[in-house]
């Protein structure tokens, strides 16, 4: 007997995309932290750049689910989200600048 096909909603598709982005960013960050840590001994510049890219990948993994959380909340939650986002990005950029 044929099974009924359920149609995906836009919300379900968005949640799947967020989960996929978080997973891919986590895997990329883990690989880059591992390779960057190994290369820091032999090629400090390459290791520092890979660690920076890993930090940005973690930002992607954190930012999308966090936005899904605060999107429907009050204005204060969204302000805290953007302040934390800016502080994280500034920390990653300054870490790269001082790591060189």
Steps between C-alpha positions, in 0.01 A plus 500: 500500500628847416609723783369851536760767438509776753583839363785682672420835645722802466578488871613139478722582201654795686570286806668238281717768340601637840589153620699426186694828526575435866624147428717599203648795688579278797679244283694770312598671825617171653714417197648849477578513872671162474702584188566856621630371832737262326618757246557771761827329592630488143323788326370745761327728248304216338404358839375839620294553186346152527410567864334826390297317235400243762380782726290637215355155433401474864341842469280365221414194709399717794347805331221333302350293784541792740313727260222243471475517879492880536305583184161485670614641834487855626730775376745462790577142397579608144725782627692254719532268198649768276733632771628147566539443125706817458716415803563149364596629156724769651667240718562272203645783289715634785616145575609469139670842503696430818567140399691612192 
